[in-house]
Amino acid sequence: MSPVPEEKTICVVCAWRETCQKKYSFSSSGVMKCPDYTRDLKLPTNNDKTREKKT
């Protein structure tokens, strides 16, 4: 099984983006390490798009 590439942690795909108090308060110059970040599973991933093209 190949390792999953780490995805960027960005507010736009976070499951908590509607109620987050820290939204977009991070510097764009550094790596964002939000302790509350959880990717929204309702949104498609790049793997989903690749899988659709193969079928």
Secondary structure, DSSP 4 states (H G I P E B T S, - for coil): -PPPPPPP--GGGBTTTTT-SSTT-S-TTS----TT--B-TTS--HHHHHHHHH-
